Amino acid sequence: MPAASKLRELVYTVVLALVLSLFIHTFVAEARWIPSPSMLPTLQVGDRLLIEKVSFRVSGIDRGDIIVFKAPPASRLDEVLIKRVVGLPGDTVLIKKGTVYVNGNPQVEPYQLEKPREDFKPFTVPENSVFVMGDNRNNSYDSRFWGVVPMELIIGKAWLCYYPWRDMTIF
């Protein structure tokens, strides 16, 4: 095979790999790491996650899902956050004496690090938005402070914690 043909094949392979990689990262999945303790005990600082970007667009978001999203403007943050969905559009969220209520029903939340110390007045989640909280309820900057996450800011759902290996988990 002539050198020019080998070079052309190499360039074609590299370009194809770059295009596929960009497509997958943009539309299908991406890797993220956990920078803060707001999701303890579920996610540890430094954990590595795979975020999938397709299923929530098809089947929606469910209460209890862990999502990754661009920080809403009201948060005054310019970063990507990860939190658990507590309230869906139309839900009323309330926290009283350490218990989270959704639509008047106390929530069973075995994943939370500790019960929230402060009460939160009833709040109804508007359409096309979700109410989120960190699992480390007393050390999480979340919807209780800056409001809801508009659906268009959601990047994807946590799918797999792949590092550290001993803690590998599918969500």
Backbone as a chain_set.jsonl record, in Angstrom:
{"seq": "MPAASKLRELVYTVVLALVLSLFIHTFVAEARWIPSPSMLPTLQVGDRLLIEKVSFRVSGIDRGDIIVFKAPPASRLDEVLIKRVVGLPGDTVLIKKGTVYVNGNPQVEPYQLEKPREDFKPFTVPENSVFVMGDNRNNSYDSRFWGVVPMELIIGKAWLCYYPWRDMTIF", "coords": {"N": [[0.853, -1.177, 0.0], [0.684, 2.197, -0.901], [2.39, 5.039, 0.595], [0.957, 7.46, 0.662], [-1.677, 6.551, 0.543], [-1.869, 5.157, 2.956], [-1.533, 7.279, 4.735], [-3.808, 8.819, 4.138], [-5.815, 7.028, 4.955], [-5.23, 6.911, 7.706], [-5.706, 9.608, 8.47], [-8.44, 9.761, 7.846], [-9.465, 7.888, 9.708], [-8.76, 9.094, 12.174], [-10.198, 11.53, 12.016], [-12.831, 10.547, 11.855], [-12.999, 9.264, 14.367], [-12.768, 11.514, 16.071], [-15.085, 12.983, 15.343], [-17.121, 11.155, 16.067], [-16.601, 10.972, 18.823], [-17.089, 13.633, 19.661], [-19.827, 13.82, 18.988], [-20.956, 11.828, 20.687], [-20.248, 12.868, 23.237], [-21.626, 15.316, 23.186], [-24.364, 14.647, 22.74], [-25.063, 12.123, 23.876], [-23.623, 10.933, 26.183], [-21.516, 11.828, 28.992], [-18.573, 12.24, 30.988], [-18.258, 13.081, 34.429], [-17.071, 14.613, 37.483], [-17.283, 14.61, 41.068], [-17.273, 17.503, 42.894], [-17.913, 18.498, 45.439], [-19.206, 18.087, 48.856], [-22.015, 17.944, 48.809], [-23.717, 15.89, 48.013], [-23.319, 13.772, 49.684], [-24.426, 10.947, 51.547], [-24.438, 9.531, 49.201], [-22.847, 10.186, 46.934], [-19.387, 10.629, 46.847], [-16.82, 13.102, 47.439], [-14.811, 13.559, 44.655], [-15.641, 11.266, 43.337], [-16.242, 9.63, 40.195], [-18.453, 10.004, 37.532], [-20.728, 8.74, 35.034], [-22.732, 10.471, 32.928], [-25.83, 10.243, 31.449], [-27.535, 11.419, 28.575], [-29.906, 11.032, 27.192], [-32.271, 9.451, 27.965], [-33.944, 10.959, 29.751], [-34.997, 12.862, 28.107], [-36.707, 11.417, 26.573], [-38.293, 9.758, 28.304], [-38.689, 11.391, 30.484], [-38.195, 13.014, 33.715], [-37.905, 11.623, 36.955], [-39.088, 11.7, 40.332], [-36.573, 11.512, 42.727], [-34.534, 10.931, 40.97], [-31.089, 11.498, 40.141], [-29.712, 14.352, 38.954], [-27.781, 16.245, 36.555], [-27.027, 19.582, 35.953], [-26.993, 22.892, 34.473], [-26.217, 25.623, 36.502], [-28.936, 27.526, 37.705], [-29.725, 30.973, 36.854], [-30.558, 32.433, 39.157], [-29.064, 31.324, 41.191], [-26.635, 32.469, 41.105], [-24.311, 31.229, 40.378], [-21.756, 30.011, 38.241], [-21.555, 27.365, 37.051], [-21.68, 23.753, 36.767], [-24.044, 21.695, 38.34], [-24.937, 18.992, 40.603], [-27.664, 17.257, 41.783], [-30.432, 15.812, 43.673], [-33.672, 15.051, 42.43], [-36.502, 16.294, 43.926], [-39.009, 17.439, 43.745], [-41.519, 17.513, 41.231], [-42.995, 19.108, 38.269], [-45.849, 20.9, 39.307], [-45.948, 19.661, 41.801], [-46.149, 20.129, 45.365], [-43.82, 21.141, 47.631], [-42.636, 20.779, 50.926], [-40.958, 21.322, 53.987], [-40.889, 20.167, 57.204], [-40.081, 20.056, 60.547], [-37.805, 18.444, 60.021], [-38.689, 16.6, 58.15], [-39.318, 15.878, 54.77], [-41.98, 16.745, 52.754], [-44.026, 15.886, 50.033], [-46.594, 16.97, 48.162], [-48.157, 16.749, 50.44], [-47.471, 14.271, 51.45], [-45.287, 12.459, 53.53], [-41.877, 11.923, 52.771], [-39.905, 9.037, 52.197], [-36.62, 8.821, 52.642], [-33.965, 7.273, 52.387], [-31.436, 7.811, 51.484], [-30.507, 10.273, 52.359], [-28.078, 12.205, 54.171], [-28.474, 13.422, 56.661], [-31.372, 14.604, 58.414], [-33.05, 17.577, 57.273], [-32.338, 20.595, 58.988], [-33.711, 22.989, 59.015], [-36.993, 24.358, 58.551], [-39.118, 24.55, 55.634], [-41.215, 26.522, 53.826], [-44.386, 25.736, 52.219], [-44.086, 25.129, 48.766], [-44.922, 25.38, 45.418], [-44.005, 23.638, 42.581], [-43.279, 25.063, 39.485], [-44.487, 24.619, 36.047], [-42.481, 22.809, 33.662], [-40.162, 22.649, 35.204], [-38.014, 21.542, 37.917], [-37.67, 20.702, 41.384], [-34.868, 20.593, 43.379], [-32.606, 18.932, 45.657], [-29.651, 18.488, 47.625], [-28.292, 15.38, 48.845], [-26.961, 15.611, 51.217], [-28.382, 17.264, 53.202], [-28.066, 19.449, 55.0], [-25.855, 20.715, 54.127], [-25.937, 21.763, 51.522], [-26.339, 23.739, 48.71], [-29.127, 24.574, 47.214], [-32.404, 24.13, 45.646], [-33.941, 25.149, 47.739], [-32.784, 27.534, 48.329], [-32.319, 29.007, 45.95], [-34.395, 28.488, 44.195], [-36.184, 26.774, 41.526], [-35.076, 24.344, 39.012], [-35.047, 25.0, 35.693], [-36.239, 22.921, 33.056], [-34.804, 23.121, 30.647], [-32.214, 23.564, 31.433], [-31.194, 21.207, 32.289], [-28.729, 18.79, 31.932], [-28.319, 16.04, 31.997], [-28.895, 12.712, 33.384], [-27.537, 11.081, 36.252], [-25.907, 8.091, 35.658], [-23.988, 6.087, 36.033], [-21.653, 5.409, 38.525], [-18.379, 5.187, 38.17], [-15.864, 5.28, 39.274], [-14.377, 5.564, 42.436], [-13.387, 2.18, 41.75], [-14.242, 0.208, 43.598], [-16.582, 1.245, 44.566], [-18.391, 1.169, 42.503], [-21.437, 1.892, 40.944], [-24.68, 1.569, 39.584], [-27.142, 3.843, 38.75]], "CA": [[0.0, 0.0, 0.0], [1.517, 3.404, -0.97], [2.427, 5.877, 1.798], [-0.141, 8.435, 0.593], [-2.907, 5.834, 0.859], [-1.837, 4.896, 4.404], [-1.748, 8.563, 5.409], [-5.216, 9.168, 3.927], [-6.579, 6.139, 5.828], [-4.991, 7.352, 9.081], [-6.424, 10.872, 8.657], [-9.867, 9.411, 7.851], [-9.759, 7.214, 10.983], [-8.669, 10.088, 13.249], [-11.329, 12.458, 11.868], [-14.038, 9.805, 12.231], [-12.968, 9.089, 15.821], [-13.052, 12.818, 16.686], [-16.5, 13.313, 15.11], [-17.911, 10.266, 16.934], [-16.379, 11.386, 20.213], [-17.812, 14.887, 19.861], [-21.26, 13.499, 18.946], [-21.316, 11.11, 21.919], [-20.14, 13.801, 24.367], [-22.65, 16.351, 23.077], [-25.749, 14.182, 22.714], [-25.339, 10.815, 24.471], [-23.094, 10.746, 27.545], [-20.246, 12.469, 29.312], [-18.04, 11.943, 32.316], [-18.213, 14.192, 35.388], [-16.553, 14.248, 38.796], [-17.998, 15.263, 42.169], [-16.346, 18.443, 43.526], [-18.319, 18.974, 46.763], [-19.88, 17.076, 49.688], [-23.465, 18.172, 48.876], [-24.481, 14.671, 47.722], [-22.996, 12.707, 50.633], [-23.461, 9.866, 51.439], [-24.597, 8.83, 47.925], [-21.672, 10.462, 46.106], [-18.258, 11.144, 47.601], [-15.974, 14.057, 46.731], [-13.852, 12.875, 43.799], [-16.251, 10.185, 42.547], [-16.37, 9.865, 38.76], [-19.768, 9.547, 37.064], [-21.136, 8.836, 33.646], [-24.03, 11.135, 32.824], [-26.462, 9.952, 30.163], [-28.289, 12.596, 28.155], [-30.98, 10.682, 26.267], [-33.511, 8.889, 28.52], [-34.858, 11.939, 30.352], [-35.677, 13.575, 27.024], [-37.717, 10.501, 26.051], [-39.232, 9.298, 29.334], [-38.853, 12.401, 31.519], [-37.475, 12.98, 34.986], [-38.706, 11.093, 38.052], [-38.701, 12.065, 41.684], [-35.511, 10.625, 43.193], [-33.427, 10.896, 40.011], [-29.951, 12.392, 40.362], [-29.516, 15.046, 37.678], [-26.708, 17.209, 36.369], [-27.642, 20.727, 35.287], [-26.321, 24.19, 34.553], [-26.779, 26.373, 37.623], [-29.891, 28.565, 37.295], [-29.227, 32.334, 37.096], [-30.836, 32.88, 40.53], [-28.05, 30.785, 42.111], [-25.445, 33.303, 40.931], [-23.168, 30.346, 40.151], [-21.473, 29.755, 36.832], [-20.991, 26.022, 37.056], [-22.614, 22.642, 36.613], [-24.359, 21.134, 39.655], [-25.572, 17.677, 40.639], [-28.587, 17.179, 42.929], [-31.518, 14.835, 43.552], [-34.988, 15.634, 42.155], [-37.435, 16.1, 45.034], [-40.333, 17.838, 43.296], [-41.792, 17.599, 39.798], [-43.958, 20.172, 37.975], [-47.15, 20.767, 39.968], [-45.789, 19.169, 43.181], [-45.924, 21.085, 46.442], [-42.753, 20.66, 48.519], [-42.65, 21.393, 52.256], [-40.106, 20.654, 54.982], [-41.351, 20.506, 58.552], [-39.464, 19.254, 61.607], [-36.857, 17.479, 59.486], [-39.289, 15.682, 57.177], [-39.696, 16.456, 53.48], [-43.303, 16.343, 52.289], [-44.371, 16.224, 48.655], [-48.056, 16.877, 48.019], [-48.706, 16.35, 51.736], [-47.001, 12.941, 51.847], [-43.899, 12.416, 53.996], [-41.016, 11.156, 51.879], [-38.937, 8.112, 52.769], [-35.391, 9.199, 51.957], [-32.858, 6.576, 53.042], [-30.178, 8.296, 50.929], [-30.052, 11.545, 52.927], [-27.065, 12.098, 55.217], [-29.194, 13.765, 57.897], [-32.613, 15.341, 58.158], [-32.855, 19.026, 57.22], [-32.538, 21.285, 60.273], [-34.615, 24.137, 58.879], [-38.258, 24.157, 57.848], [-39.255, 25.204, 54.332], [-42.645, 26.751, 53.591], [-44.888, 25.077, 51.012], [-43.705, 25.732, 47.489], [-45.415, 24.591, 44.289], [-43.054, 23.633, 41.468], [-43.938, 25.472, 38.245], [-44.347, 23.768, 34.86], [-41.175, 22.755, 32.999], [-39.11, 22.851, 36.194], [-37.93, 20.564, 39.003], [-37.14, 21.162, 42.668], [-33.772, 19.679, 43.684], [-31.875, 19.086, 46.913], [-28.538, 17.568, 47.815], [-28.553, 14.363, 49.872], [-26.371, 16.173, 52.431], [-29.383, 18.331, 53.28], [-27.64, 20.626, 55.768], [-24.649, 21.248, 53.506], [-26.229, 21.767, 50.097], [-26.899, 24.958, 48.146], [-30.06, 23.954, 46.281], [-33.664, 24.825, 45.342], [-34.452, 25.858, 48.911], [-32.138, 28.842, 48.389], [-32.37, 29.745, 44.698], [-35.561, 28.145, 43.375], [-36.247, 25.547, 40.724], [-34.22, 24.161, 37.838], [-35.82, 24.865, 34.45], [-35.892, 21.703, 32.313], [-33.818, 23.363, 29.582], [-30.863, 23.607, 32.007], [-30.766, 19.849, 32.643], [-27.781, 18.182, 30.992], [-28.558, 14.611, 31.964], [-29.096, 11.982, 34.633], [-26.431, 10.223, 36.673], [-26.185, 6.728, 35.228], [-23.013, 5.128, 36.552], [-20.455, 5.846, 39.248], [-17.404, 4.201, 37.709], [-14.616, 5.369, 40.034], [-13.462, 4.441, 42.577], [-13.915, 0.896, 41.29], [-14.909, -0.541, 44.683], [-17.894, 1.847, 44.802], [-19.11, 1.242, 41.239], [-22.878, 1.837, 41.163], [-25.574, 2.018, 38.507], [-28.287, 4.556, 39.353]], "C": [[0.901, 1.243, 0.0], [1.371, 4.248, 0.301], [1.272, 6.879, 1.822], [-1.469, 7.786, 0.966], [-2.996, 5.532, 2.355], [-2.113, 6.172, 5.189], [-3.213, 8.98, 5.304], [-6.115, 8.318, 4.849], [-6.432, 6.536, 7.291], [-5.772, 8.63, 9.381], [-7.927, 10.609, 8.731], [-10.263, 8.792, 9.192], [-9.751, 8.211, 12.136], [-9.848, 11.052, 13.194], [-12.631, 11.772, 12.279], [-14.114, 9.614, 13.754], [-13.297, 10.399, 16.538], [-14.52, 13.203, 16.531], [-17.396, 12.45, 15.995], [-17.795, 10.666, 18.396], [-17.154, 12.662, 20.539], [-19.32, 14.646, 19.889], [-21.703, 12.83, 20.244], [-21.289, 12.054, 23.109], [-21.267, 14.831, 24.354], [-24.064, 15.821, 23.28], [-26.054, 12.917, 23.51], [-24.887, 10.701, 25.922], [-21.818, 11.544, 27.732], [-19.84, 12.108, 30.733], [-18.012, 13.226, 33.145], [-17.582, 13.691, 36.669], [-17.258, 15.093, 39.842], [-17.028, 16.179, 42.923], [-16.686, 18.836, 44.969], [-19.042, 17.878, 47.544], [-21.404, 17.198, 49.714], [-24.3, 16.925, 48.609], [-24.065, 13.492, 48.606], [-24.284, 12.186, 51.252], [-23.502, 9.148, 50.088], [-23.36, 8.961, 47.046], [-20.598, 11.121, 46.96], [-17.497, 12.173, 46.769], [-14.932, 13.26, 45.945], [-14.423, 11.705, 43.018], [-16.338, 10.607, 41.082], [-17.664, 9.228, 38.281], [-19.869, 9.592, 35.563], [-22.548, 9.398, 33.649], [-24.616, 10.798, 31.459], [-27.472, 11.053, 29.852], [-29.527, 12.3, 27.31], [-32.294, 10.344, 26.969], [-34.459, 9.939, 29.085], [-35.591, 12.745, 29.285], [-36.815, 12.739, 26.445], [-38.768, 10.184, 27.114], [-39.394, 10.27, 30.497], [-37.983, 12.163, 32.74], [-38.427, 12.433, 36.037], [-38.203, 11.632, 39.379], [-37.656, 11.044, 42.154], [-34.35, 10.502, 42.225], [-32.322, 11.86, 40.448], [-29.647, 13.01, 39.004], [-28.309, 15.978, 37.731], [-27.296, 18.341, 35.541], [-26.761, 21.962, 35.399], [-26.998, 24.967, 35.673], [-27.733, 27.449, 37.111], [-29.331, 29.958, 37.619], [-29.435, 32.812, 38.531], [-29.791, 32.381, 41.53], [-26.791, 31.645, 42.127], [-24.167, 32.464, 40.818], [-22.989, 30.184, 38.648], [-20.784, 28.404, 36.741], [-22.089, 24.995, 36.827], [-22.788, 22.004, 37.982], [-24.965, 19.742, 39.503], [-26.389, 17.6, 41.927], [-29.637, 16.105, 42.645], [-32.844, 15.569, 43.332], [-35.924, 15.263, 43.305], [-38.864, 16.417, 44.585], [-40.411, 17.988, 41.793], [-42.789, 18.728, 39.53], [-45.328, 19.895, 38.606], [-47.075, 20.25, 41.388], [-45.659, 20.336, 44.152], [-44.953, 20.454, 47.423], [-42.783, 21.474, 49.8], [-41.67, 20.62, 53.128], [-40.559, 21.136, 56.349], [-40.749, 19.518, 59.544], [-38.602, 18.127, 61.053], [-37.41, 16.507, 58.465], [-39.669, 16.452, 55.921], [-41.054, 15.863, 53.093], [-43.46, 16.767, 50.836], [-45.851, 15.93, 48.501], [-48.701, 16.333, 49.294], [-48.237, 15.002, 52.238], [-45.552, 12.982, 52.322], [-43.081, 11.49, 53.093], [-40.08, 10.244, 52.669], [-37.655, 8.328, 51.968], [-34.178, 8.556, 52.625], [-31.488, 7.07, 52.581], [-29.679, 9.577, 51.583], [-29.067, 11.316, 54.067], [-27.68, 12.362, 56.582], [-30.421, 14.582, 57.521], [-32.33, 16.844, 58.116], [-33.191, 19.672, 58.558], [-33.612, 22.367, 60.173], [-35.877, 23.765, 58.112], [-38.241, 24.946, 56.534], [-40.743, 25.312, 54.045], [-43.091, 26.074, 52.306], [-44.565, 25.87, 49.745], [-44.194, 24.816, 46.379], [-44.472, 24.766, 43.098], [-43.785, 24.031, 40.188], [-43.708, 24.472, 37.1], [-42.93, 23.876, 34.299], [-40.006, 23.037, 33.939], [-39.108, 21.692, 37.18], [-37.321, 21.233, 40.224], [-36.089, 20.139, 43.078], [-33.15, 19.983, 45.047], [-30.699, 18.111, 46.907], [-28.902, 16.558, 48.888], [-27.971, 14.777, 51.221], [-27.161, 17.446, 52.728], [-28.923, 19.587, 54.019], [-26.343, 21.23, 55.235], [-24.812, 21.216, 51.987], [-26.891, 23.083, 49.71], [-27.808, 24.503, 47.007], [-31.343, 24.761, 46.124], [-34.268, 25.555, 46.538], [-33.922, 27.287, 48.963], [-32.31, 29.652, 47.113], [-33.508, 29.332, 43.766], [-35.363, 26.906, 42.528], [-35.212, 25.531, 39.598], [-35.129, 24.044, 36.615], [-35.327, 23.651, 33.66], [-34.812, 21.938, 31.266], [-32.389, 23.453, 30.107], [-30.338, 22.218, 32.382], [-29.904, 19.276, 31.533], [-28.055, 16.687, 30.867], [-28.76, 14.029, 33.347], [-27.84, 11.177, 34.95], [-26.806, 8.796, 36.316], [-25.269, 5.732, 35.916], [-21.912, 5.861, 37.304], [-19.403, 4.795, 38.931], [-16.055, 4.265, 38.427], [-14.9, 6.059, 41.35], [-14.162, 3.102, 42.287], [-14.722, 0.164, 42.361], [-16.311, -0.012, 44.964], [-18.744, 1.931, 43.538], [-20.605, 0.992, 41.484], [-23.613, 2.269, 39.908], [-26.793, 2.642, 39.2], [-29.562, 4.245, 38.617]], "O": [[1.804, 1.332, 0.832], [0.354, 4.176, 0.991], [0.677, 7.121, 2.872], [-2.296, 8.407, 1.634], [-4.067, 5.639, 2.952], [-2.837, 6.153, 6.185], [-3.794, 9.446, 6.284], [-7.059, 8.834, 5.446], [-7.408, 6.5, 8.041], [-6.425, 8.732, 10.421], [-8.614, 11.173, 9.583], [-11.302, 9.148, 9.749], [-10.641, 8.178, 12.987], [-10.437, 11.359, 14.23], [-13.446, 12.369, 12.983], [-15.177, 9.786, 14.35], [-14.038, 10.388, 17.521], [-15.135, 13.694, 17.478], [-18.334, 12.961, 16.607], [-18.791, 10.694, 19.118], [-17.802, 12.75, 21.583], [-20.018, 15.212, 20.731], [-22.711, 13.22, 20.834], [-22.218, 12.046, 23.917], [-21.801, 15.176, 25.408], [-24.88, 16.477, 23.927], [-27.224, 12.66, 23.797], [-25.698, 10.401, 26.798], [-21.132, 11.89, 26.77], [-20.667, 11.723, 31.559], [-17.773, 14.315, 32.622], [-17.555, 12.487, 36.923], [-17.771, 16.17, 39.536], [-16.067, 15.699, 43.524], [-15.858, 19.436, 45.655], [-19.444, 16.864, 46.973], [-22.036, 16.595, 50.582], [-25.484, 16.902, 48.947], [-24.412, 12.347, 48.317], [-25.193, 12.989, 51.462], [-22.692, 8.254, 49.844], [-22.88, 7.978, 46.482], [-20.875, 12.06, 47.706], [-17.524, 12.124, 45.539], [-14.254, 12.395, 46.5], [-13.759, 11.192, 42.118], [-16.487, 11.789, 40.771], [-17.946, 8.067, 38.579], [-19.19, 10.375, 34.899], [-23.443, 8.858, 34.299], [-23.981, 11.034, 30.431], [-28.166, 11.552, 30.738], [-30.135, 13.223, 26.766], [-33.335, 10.894, 26.609], [-35.672, 9.817, 28.913], [-36.685, 13.254, 29.531], [-37.773, 13.281, 25.893], [-39.968, 10.316, 26.876], [-40.168, 9.997, 31.414], [-37.161, 11.248, 32.786], [-39.62, 12.738, 36.018], [-37.03, 11.975, 39.52], [-37.849, 9.84, 41.987], [-33.282, 10.02, 42.605], [-32.59, 12.902, 41.046], [-29.363, 12.308, 38.034], [-27.885, 16.428, 38.795], [-27.981, 18.099, 34.547], [-25.91, 22.07, 36.282], [-28.224, 24.965, 35.776], [-27.394, 28.199, 36.195], [-28.549, 30.104, 38.558], [-28.586, 33.52, 39.072], [-29.649, 32.959, 42.608], [-25.981, 31.558, 43.051], [-23.075, 32.94, 41.128], [-23.955, 30.217, 37.885], [-19.604, 28.305, 36.405], [-23.268, 25.332, 36.709], [-21.814, 21.792, 38.705], [-25.438, 19.363, 38.431], [-25.875, 17.846, 43.018], [-29.722, 15.566, 41.542], [-33.107, 16.587, 43.971], [-36.117, 14.088, 43.617], [-39.812, 15.747, 44.993], [-39.5, 18.517, 41.156], [-43.375, 19.258, 40.474], [-45.888, 18.808, 38.46], [-48.049, 20.38, 42.13], [-45.128, 21.392, 43.807], [-45.211, 19.386, 47.977], [-42.936, 22.695, 49.773], [-41.566, 19.399, 53.017], [-40.608, 22.335, 56.624], [-40.889, 18.304, 59.397], [-38.652, 16.998, 61.542], [-36.669, 15.665, 57.958], [-40.26, 17.529, 55.989], [-41.245, 14.647, 53.103], [-43.072, 17.872, 50.456], [-46.303, 14.799, 48.684], [-49.659, 15.563, 49.241], [-48.577, 14.618, 53.357], [-44.68, 13.479, 51.609], [-43.539, 10.415, 52.705], [-39.53, 10.647, 53.694], [-37.608, 8.054, 50.768], [-33.445, 9.225, 53.352], [-30.481, 6.776, 53.225], [-28.521, 9.943, 51.382], [-29.198, 10.36, 54.832], [-27.441, 11.625, 57.538], [-30.487, 15.172, 56.443], [-31.464, 17.33, 58.844], [-34.198, 19.341, 59.184], [-34.335, 22.624, 61.136], [-35.846, 22.978, 57.166], [-37.455, 25.876, 56.357], [-41.451, 24.305, 54.025], [-42.283, 25.857, 51.402], [-44.745, 27.085, 49.67], [-43.917, 23.617, 46.391], [-44.182, 25.884, 42.67], [-44.792, 23.418, 39.835], [-42.845, 23.599, 37.186], [-42.268, 24.904, 34.444], [-38.987, 23.592, 33.528], [-40.084, 20.947, 37.271], [-36.563, 22.196, 40.115], [-36.378, 18.943, 43.122], [-33.165, 21.119, 45.522], [-30.746, 17.057, 46.273], [-29.733, 16.844, 49.75], [-28.452, 14.329, 52.262], [-26.67, 18.558, 52.531], [-29.362, 20.687, 53.684], [-25.798, 22.158, 55.833], [-23.951, 20.715, 51.264], [-27.885, 23.489, 50.312], [-27.322, 24.091, 45.953], [-31.366, 25.952, 46.436], [-35.038, 26.497, 46.352], [-34.543, 28.157, 49.573], [-32.437, 30.875, 47.182], [-33.561, 29.807, 42.632], [-34.477, 26.092, 42.789], [-34.576, 26.536, 39.281], [-35.901, 23.091, 36.51], [-34.125, 23.391, 33.607], [-33.989, 21.056, 31.019], [-31.443, 23.422, 29.319], [-29.172, 22.072, 32.749], [-30.283, 19.271, 30.361], [-28.028, 16.134, 29.767], [-28.792, 14.747, 34.347], [-27.169, 10.661, 34.056], [-27.904, 8.341, 36.637], [-25.709, 4.661, 36.335], [-21.316, 6.809, 36.793], [-19.513, 3.649, 39.366], [-15.199, 3.406, 38.217], [-15.613, 7.062, 41.367], [-15.353, 2.929, 42.545], [-15.759, -0.43, 42.067], [-17.141, -0.723, 45.531], [-19.717, 2.684, 43.501], [-20.988, 0.021, 42.138], [-23.213, 3.226, 39.246], [-27.387, 2.054, 40.103], [-30.623, 4.752, 38.979]]}, "num_chains": 1, "name": "protein.A"}
